[in-house]
């Protein structure tokens, strides 16, 4: 897969209320990195599951957050439901260039 791009939106719902987002098919995630403040985002769970099938380990992705410039990230951690294996939360690590 040549185009490794994920589109996300800023997330305002945090804490235990993200359970409602998951029921709607939205996958909560956070973006963090060196000298960056953690930013909560959300993306479509179905779109991510389709993309995840074709991702090599430690693939560099382009993350486009609505209203912001695109950034290069890697998936640092994927939390999954223990029974189904479905992703429940993502952590993106932003790649910083000097």
Secondary structure, DSSP 4 states (H G I P E B T S, - for coil): ----EEEEEE----GGGHHHHHHTTEEEEEEE-TT---EEEEEEHHHHHHHHTTPPTT--EEEEETTS--EEEEEEEEEE-TTT--EEEEEEEEPP--
